[in-house]
Amino acid sequence: MSTPVRASFEPKVIMLKTAALVPSREIDSRTQKDPKYRQIEASVRQIGLVEPIIVFPIAKGQYRVLDGHKRLDIMTRRGVNEVQCILATEDESFTYNKRVNYLTPVGENQMILKALKHNSEATIAKALAVNTRTIQRKRDLLMGICKEAIDLLKDRRIPVRAFAVLRRMKPVRQVEVVQLMISSQKYSEGFAQALLAGTRAEMLAEPGESRAVKAIPKEQRIGMEHETEMLLRDFREAESSYGANLLTLSVSCRYVSTILNNTKVSHYLSERFPDILRELETVVKLVESDSTAQSPTPI
């Protein structure tokens, strides 16, 4: 029987007095000078509070702030007496920020494009406390990037400059490079540049090579291209067999765990082969902890 899922927040936004909100931490003068703080302040000044403040009731008429301390500080300094809030069903003040999904570059691009349908670049730049050129760069971020690569990167926090490197490759190569970045968990511009240097000329978006690539001796460049192709081939082979191998490992470890739980077997191994027993127990624990970490958690 499935366990009912409990919502983390009440569905309705409510208005609460700012005097009734108790911050979990103080906003000092240094934080108020931070660029992110000033960006939020400019947004509030131009279009008002966009994100409600997350609170949890702690006493009659009082609420602890779980998320939104900067927004609350800005609204209080502006003399606002009431703010929009969302009630949390649990006091998650310690772990709340770990559950926040910050906007990725692809998400920023989509947000900017959506906002440009109803506002000018200057208006958006003013609301975000940035210059117009920054808005234009975010607007054009995905130009020249294929849809498949965008879909792979939509939830990844990849540096903006790495997109410029991807843009210099043909779509099929973009996808290959992005897959390598994801599998290795390396999203830096330098890693993208290294993969670009190992890309054959016919896989580049424009004919010819960059100065950085030309500076590499021909023999070394050919070697890099060969190594990159081998890396891609190994990646494809690992990807195709990963599911079957993981299933085999999980089933095998479960079987080994059952055997180790037998008192006679465990005692025999500890007496005769303690090193092997320790290794088996370590492997079983690693696989079990990895499976637990990947299992879905309630929302």
Secondary structure, DSSP 8 states (H G I E B T S, - for coil): -------SEEEEEEEEEGGGEE-SS---HHHHTSHHHHHHHHHHHHH---S-EEEEEEETTEEEEEE-HHHHHHHHHTT--EEEEEEESS--TTTGGGG-----HHHHHHHHHHHTTTS-HHHHHHHHTS-HHHHHHHHTTTTT--HHHHHHHTT----HHHHHHHTTB-HHHHHHHHHHHHHHT---HHHHHHHHHTS-GGGBSSSS--HHHHTS-HHHHHHHHHHHHHHHHHHHHHHHHHHHHHHHHHHHHHHHHHHHTSHHHHHHHHHH-HHHHHHHHHHHHHHHHHHHHHS----
